Amino acid sequence: MSGQFSAENIGHGTPGHTPRPATDHQVTSFVFDAESEQEIAAILAKYPEGRQASGVLPLLYVVQSQMRRESGNAWVPRVAMDAVAARLSMPPIRVYEVATFYLMFNTKPVGRYHLQVCTTTPCWLRGSDDIVAAAKAAAGVSAFEEVSGDGLFSMTEVECLGACANAPILQVNDDYYEDLDGPRTVALIEALRRGEKPERGPTIDRYNSAPVGGRTTLLEEVGERHADGQPGNLPEIEPGASPANV
């Protein structure tokens, strides 16, 4: 079989690229562990009998999580795709198609910290080129799809991460780091190298996706909710009082 989604041709699955041969890094066996079995039972209970194939995406996530637990390396080997296919009673080729289509599934080993850089238009306009250059230098990789010599970092280019208001974005494993620039990217990677886990979210002084610099409207206080956007409690309403008069 030699098609794009054949067992011999599974690679990273980046759109627009022919998957690379994966025979040099595949493992020879995979068995779901007890934690995965518990997750699978909960997942498959959501689907009616005969429709279990609809669970292919969450089961691939289960595999990738188990591989991270077992090896510190979150990826989906081909033999695990076969295990998913067997569990869902579907042809293996259908699982290969899904695993190689979506960028969130790694079909070859990645680093302990998988750096996923968004370079689509909003992030590019906000300086994603600086993020790419800083991440390459700090992580010790020279190109996308590469793992650093110490095995700590790998780096891929991804499509829109859906957090454009906080561009540019760097996703590390499952966490978003937002509002980055070159120096903050270097600081983040150096912290990861030290074994630290910086707080995810904005790397500047903003609350979630609130405007940079704070609110510009609705500035008056309401109970304990203030102009910085922090959540609080609305004032209590006296029995019989109209909310409009509070």
C-alpha positions as CSV (number, residue, x, y, z in Angstrom):
1,M,0.0,0.0,0.0
2,S,1.6,3.3,-1.0
3,G,-1.1,6.0,-0.8
4,Q,-0.7,9.0,1.4
5,F,-2.4,7.5,4.4
6,S,-0.9,4.0,4.1
7,A,0.7,2.3,7.1
8,E,4.1,2.7,5.4
9,N,3.7,6.4,4.8
10,I,2.4,7.9,8.1
11,G,4.3,11.0,9.0
12,H,3.5,14.2,10.8
13,G,0.5,15.0,8.7
14,T,1.1,18.7,8.2
15,P,-1.4,20.0,5.6
16,G,0.2,20.4,2.2
17,H,3.1,18.0,2.9
18,T,3.4,14.3,2.1
19,P,3.7,12.4,5.3
20,R,7.2,11.1,6.0
21,P,8.0,7.4,6.4
22,A,7.7,6.4,10.0
23,T,9.4,3.0,10.1
24,D,12.5,4.3,11.9
25,H,10.7,5.4,15.1
26,Q,7.7,3.1,15.5
27,V,7.3,1.0,18.6
28,T,6.4,-2.7,18.2
29,S,3.6,-3.0,20.8
30,F,0.9,-1.0,22.6
31,V,-1.6,-2.0,25.2
32,F,-4.1,0.3,26.9
33,D,-3.3,0.7,30.6
34,A,-5.8,0.8,33.4
35,E,-6.2,4.6,33.3
36,S,-6.8,4.5,29.6
37,E,-9.3,1.7,29.9
38,Q,-11.3,3.7,32.4
39,E,-11.3,6.7,30.1
40,I,-12.3,4.6,27.1
41,A,-15.3,3.1,28.9
42,A,-16.5,6.6,29.7
43,I,-16.0,7.8,26.1
44,L,-17.7,4.9,24.4
45,A,-20.7,5.1,26.8
46,K,-21.6,8.4,25.0
47,Y,-22.2,6.7,21.7
48,P,-25.1,4.4,20.7
49,E,-24.4,0.8,19.8
50,G,-22.8,0.6,16.3
51,R,-21.6,4.2,16.4
52,Q,-18.5,3.7,18.4
53,A,-16.3,4.8,15.5
54,S,-17.3,8.3,16.4
55,G,-15.0,8.0,19.4
56,V,-11.9,7.9,17.2
57,L,-10.7,11.4,18.1
58,P,-11.0,11.1,21.9
59,L,-9.4,7.6,21.8
60,L,-6.4,9.0,19.9
61,Y,-6.1,11.6,22.7
62,V,-6.2,8.7,25.2
63,V,-3.3,7.1,23.4
64,Q,-1.2,10.3,23.2
65,S,-1.8,10.9,26.9
66,Q,-0.8,7.3,27.8
67,M,2.4,7.7,25.7
68,R,3.2,10.9,27.6
69,R,2.7,9.1,31.0
70,E,4.8,6.1,29.9
71,S,7.6,7.8,28.1
72,G,7.3,11.6,28.6
73,N,6.7,11.8,24.9
74,A,3.2,12.6,23.7
75,W,2.7,10.9,20.3
76,V,0.6,8.2,18.6
77,P,2.6,5.2,17.2
78,R,1.1,3.3,14.4
79,V,0.6,0.1,16.5
80,A,-1.6,2.2,18.8
81,M,-3.7,3.4,15.9
82,D,-4.2,-0.3,15.1
83,A,-5.3,-0.8,18.7
84,V,-7.8,2.0,18.4
85,A,-9.1,0.6,15.1
86,A,-9.6,-2.8,16.8
87,R,-11.4,-1.3,19.8
88,L,-13.7,0.6,17.6
89,S,-14.3,-2.1,14.9
90,M,-13.2,0.1,12.1
91,P,-10.5,-0.3,9.3
92,P,-7.1,0.8,10.5
93,I,-6.8,3.1,7.4
94,R,-9.7,5.2,8.8
95,V,-7.8,5.8,12.0
96,Y,-4.6,6.6,10.0
97,E,-6.6,9.2,8.0
98,V,-7.7,11.0,11.2
99,A,-4.4,10.8,13.0
100,T,-2.5,12.3,10.0
101,F,-5.1,15.0,9.3
102,Y,-5.1,16.8,12.6
103,L,-2.0,18.6,13.8
104,M,-2.8,17.9,17.5
105,F,-1.8,14.3,17.0
106,N,1.9,13.6,16.8
107,T,2.6,10.6,14.7
108,K,6.3,10.6,15.5
109,P,8.2,11.3,18.7
110,V,8.3,14.9,20.0
111,G,10.2,16.6,22.8
112,R,9.1,16.7,26.4
113,Y,8.0,20.3,25.6
114,H,6.3,20.4,22.2
115,L,6.4,24.0,20.9
116,Q,3.6,24.7,18.5
117,V,3.9,28.1,16.9
118,C,1.0,29.8,15.2
119,T,2.1,31.7,12.1
120,T,-1.2,32.5,10.5
121,T,-2.2,36.1,9.7
122,P,-3.2,37.5,13.1
123,C,-0.1,36.1,14.9
124,W,2.1,37.0,11.9
125,L,0.9,40.6,12.0
126,R,1.7,40.7,15.7
127,G,5.2,39.3,15.4
128,S,5.1,35.6,15.1
129,D,8.4,35.7,13.1
130,D,10.1,36.9,16.2
131,I,8.6,34.1,18.2
132,V,9.8,31.5,15.7
133,A,13.4,32.9,15.7
134,A,13.5,33.2,19.5
135,A,12.1,29.7,20.0
136,K,14.5,28.1,17.6
137,A,17.5,29.8,19.3
138,A,16.4,29.1,22.9
139,A,15.2,25.5,22.3
140,G,18.2,24.5,20.2
141,V,16.4,23.5,17.0
142,S,17.2,24.8,13.5
143,A,13.9,24.0,11.7
144,F,10.3,23.0,12.2
145,E,9.7,19.2,12.7
146,E,13.0,18.9,14.6
147,V,13.7,17.7,18.1
148,S,16.5,19.3,20.1
149,G,19.6,17.3,20.8
150,D,18.8,16.9,24.5
151,G,15.2,15.7,23.7
152,L,13.6,18.5,25.7
153,F,12.1,20.5,22.9
154,S,10.5,19.9,19.5
155,M,8.9,22.6,17.3
156,T,6.1,22.6,14.7
157,E,4.3,25.3,12.7
158,V,0.5,25.2,13.3
159,E,-2.6,26.8,11.9
160,C,-4.7,29.3,13.8
161,L,-4.9,28.4,17.5
162,G,-8.1,30.4,18.0
163,A,-6.8,33.0,20.4
164,C,-6.2,35.8,18.0
165,A,-7.1,38.6,20.4
166,N,-4.0,37.5,22.4
167,A,-1.6,37.0,19.4
168,P,1.1,36.0,19.0
169,I,0.5,32.5,20.6
170,L,2.9,29.7,21.4
171,Q,1.3,26.4,22.5
172,V,3.5,24.3,24.7
173,N,2.0,20.8,25.0
174,D,-1.6,21.6,26.0
175,D,-1.0,25.1,27.4
176,Y,-1.3,28.5,25.6
177,Y,1.2,31.2,26.2
178,E,-0.1,34.5,24.8
179,D,1.0,38.1,24.0
180,L,4.5,36.9,23.4
181,D,7.5,38.7,22.0
182,G,11.1,37.5,21.4
183,P,12.5,38.1,24.9
184,R,9.4,36.7,26.7
185,T,9.6,33.6,24.5
186,V,13.2,33.0,25.4
187,A,12.4,33.5,29.1
188,L,9.5,31.0,28.8
189,I,11.7,28.3,27.2
190,E,14.5,28.9,29.7
191,A,12.0,28.4,32.5
192,L,10.8,25.1,31.0
193,R,14.4,24.0,30.6
194,R,14.9,24.5,34.4
195,G,11.9,22.3,35.0
196,E,9.5,25.1,35.9
197,K,6.0,25.6,34.5
198,P,5.2,29.3,34.0
199,E,1.6,30.3,34.4
200,R,-0.2,29.9,31.2
201,G,-2.2,32.6,29.5
202,P,-1.2,36.2,28.8
203,T,2.5,37.1,29.4
204,I,1.7,40.8,29.7
205,D,-0.4,42.7,32.2
206,R,-3.9,41.9,30.9
207,Y,-6.8,39.8,32.3
208,N,-7.6,37.0,30.0
209,S,-8.6,38.7,26.7
210,A,-9.5,42.1,28.2
211,P,-8.0,45.1,26.4
212,V,-4.3,45.8,27.0
213,G,-4.1,48.5,29.6
214,G,-7.4,47.6,31.2
215,R,-11.0,48.5,30.5
216,T,-12.0,51.6,28.6
217,T,-15.8,51.3,29.2
218,L,-18.1,50.3,32.1
219,L,-15.5,51.7,34.5
220,E,-17.7,52.2,37.5
221,E,-17.6,49.6,40.3
222,V,-20.4,47.1,40.7
223,G,-20.2,45.3,44.0
224,E,-16.8,43.7,44.1
225,R,-16.3,43.7,40.3
226,H,-13.8,46.4,39.3
227,A,-12.5,48.1,36.2
228,D,-9.6,45.6,35.9
229,G,-12.1,43.0,34.8
230,Q,-11.6,40.7,37.8
231,P,-14.6,38.7,38.7
232,G,-16.5,39.6,41.9
233,N,-19.9,39.4,43.5
234,L,-22.8,41.5,42.6
235,P,-24.5,43.4,45.4
236,E,-27.2,41.6,47.3
237,I,-30.8,42.6,46.5
238,E,-33.0,43.4,49.5
239,P,-36.2,41.3,49.6
240,G,-38.9,43.1,47.6
241,A,-36.5,45.6,46.0
242,S,-36.4,46.0,42.3
243,P,-33.1,45.1,40.6
244,A,-33.3,48.4,38.7
245,N,-33.0,50.3,41.9
246,V,-29.9,48.5,43.2
